[in-house]
């Protein structure tokens, strides 16, 4: 026991105590340090002294030979130097839409003006020369006017000119103390202008990463709203779709929504609370195999006004708020989780294409879908835990004050006083309108269908409505399908999720061919998968439970008479409502013999 020692390791982010022994090698100790501080093996250096002398190398010498004793303080410094300004990170894999738009010309071409142009058909003048995609006059004169240029137009603005963007770099805002400062003890004992983060003055962002949100068809939104219509409780879901070019705006990006996944949640008329979702990773994996990704989130904020005519209250407007501070913080949290890969940023990412959609009442007292993002400044404040919601005013946020545990830079915003003068205010409180970017949300004139099934398989996590995903509901769904094309029958996002994630017979390892068939709309591939043993077993399970209630199980097994003995079909136990494998005579759950 006398060999056990505790070593203190001081880093720019704080001090930690690492347990060790006198006989432990330096290599083993450094592995402990890396694990404790979250570094890789070569991402840091440890020294005996604060001035970076006496480096401890990864070697087989013991701690006692290195004369490191119980209670000693060592100093950790992250390695690597920041990239130079304007350096392109060639190793960053950008999204396909970003790669496509980066290759486009992007200029706005104009026809010859018959009244102002006095040159030949092959000539150009100031009245017909192509405009740059970031031309503010052109964007302001569109109908409707465009307040925010597209992100790629903003990049063209940065990288244009004689230097071709040699000194252009996209800097992610940081509200944390910079690491590597050696001249003083760490916060709260010391701080200097070298490591202190700069104060932030909030500005309305001039660009946006997504310029339009489009639901493929009205059915997607209507099915999502059905939960509120039937319960009066609010609802939240994740938007799955793809990013495409938005041709109405130069170099614009559109988020196309193909499906909405509703995670487990607790909801009332006035609140929403997400709970842990054990299927989250599986849903993302299925979506990726279908050529989709998570492009945003949607939630309802609806209050019924007149149930006879189906009107709702108009609550979100310029006199109240468009997004509350709490919703802005949530949006910032999601955007930080889904950052945008970018080669012009030294961090390899910049901003986010993750969108927020609110289903709320409009001026005509009908349900409207409003799209938003929060600015990169808001993302930084949320990421570094500097922004709080106000208790009594949903439209106001509050910048935290510094404490011994956390240094918070000053946050300011500019507004006009009662005399019309520009005045700088400390962001305590903060109007969240400085953080919001609005995005048009639309439905196409000609509906599109990634999932073409005409029948409706129950949506996940709607047990409160009696809409349960099990093999009884699957049997009912299949019996109602009138299409002769198998692809049309299985082309339902929620059905595919059930086939992969159900607890009785999950098909996660054998459904790849079917997902490819849905992604490519290939009926031949779907028919090939239909002949598989897995689908035969699914049909057998459906025939076993078909026409009988399934109240005793969440997934397919029955509380009624057990299935006849068979070497190719599962059977359900009368004693514990558990579905057993084919050929077994004793229940795998309770070990009782089959009745």
Secondary structure, DSSP 8 states (H G I E B T S, - for coil): -TTEEEEEEEETTEEEEEEEETT-BHHHHHHHHHHHHT--TTSEEEESSTTS-SB--SSS-BTTTTT--TT-EEEEEE------TT---TT----HHHHHHHTS---B-----TTT--S-TT---TTTS-B-TT-HHHHHTSSS--SSEEHHHHHHHHH-TTTTTTT--B-----S--S---SS--TTT---TTTS---EEE---SEES--EEEES-HHHHHHHHHHHHHH----EEEEEEEEEEETTSTTEEEEEEEEEE---EEE-SS-EEE---TTHHHHHHHHHHTT-EEEEEEEEE--EEETTTTEE----STTS-SS-HHHHHHHHHHHHHTEEE-TTBTTSEEEE--EEEEEEE-TTSSEEEEEEEE-HHHHHHHHTT-EEE-SS-TTEEEE---BTTB----EEEEEE-TTS-EEEEESEEEEGGGGEEEEEEEE-SS---SS--SS----TTBGGGTB--SHHHHHHHHHH---S-HHHHH--HHHHHHHHH-SSS--TTT-HHHHHHHHHT-HHHHHHHHTSHHHHHHHHHHHHHTTS--TT-SSS--SSS-----SSS-EE-TTT--EE-TT-SB-TTT--B--
